[in-house]
Amino acid sequence: MFGSLVRNLRHHLPQTRTCYVSMMANKNDTEMKVLDALQEQALKEQCILVNENDNAVGFASKASCHRVCNDTKEVKLHRAFSVFLFNSAGDMLMQRRSEQKITFPDMYTNACCSHPLYDIEEERVATSALGIRKAAQRRLNYELGIPMEQIRPEYFHYLTRIHYKHTGDGVWGEHEIDYILFLQQDVDLNPNLNEVSEIRYIKRNNIDEEIGRLQAPMTPWFELILKERLKIWWDNLQNLNEFEEHHVIQRFL
């Protein structure tokens, strides 16, 4: 076992699900893909479209925000967040996205990666990243079952924003202004099996070895942040104020 906790949840997944059959435009043809009903429903949520300066310019469905344009290979720029969760010992929580996920399924990533929703008015508040913090609280509760009182918005440490894009599998991709949130808190976990198939805590002093032994790929945003920033931030959990860059958007394009 590597890390201080590994919980593989796959064997507890239900054997049957209600599914939709969806027509998806692939690179050169149209393929039939069976989509999980809950994940299909989530594609109807409205994300916040932004320009390169992170100013809101409209909204679009999650499906529209993640579809790679066949002609231009572009993906709509939208607002997102990535939560990095650490326990009191300084170990970092990772999750493995479920096979039911439509975008980047069955990949390892940080504790939670999602979007503030235009549908939820309080998540549109930009001041002090309050909308982002509320969205992070909502998603951590939904994906990992963490009680809301353990992840109050004021507990999150907002570090910076990252602008990145990735065309994924050529059908579903990412193009985000991604808010980086750190949270050090001992929490109770009860993962949503439709979202998460495995959780584990990993230690800073042997992160490279543990990452090297993962049995699936990493999401592109987690791989990018791990390469460019994560280790120095992790080494300074008690001094994160020194790394705040709220007026700068870091570009990795």
Protein Blocks (a to p, Z undefined) as FASTA:
>chain_A
ZZjbdcdfklmpcfbdcddddddddfklccdddddfklmmmmmpccddddfkopafbdcd
fklmmpccfklopacdddddddddddfkopacdddddfkbmghphiacdfbdcdddfklm
klmpmggolmmmmmmmmmmmmmnopafklmgfklpccfbdcddddekjomaccddddddd
dddddddddddfklpgbdcdddfklmmmmmmmpcbdcdfklmmmmmmmmmmmmmmmmlmm
mmgcfkbccddZZ
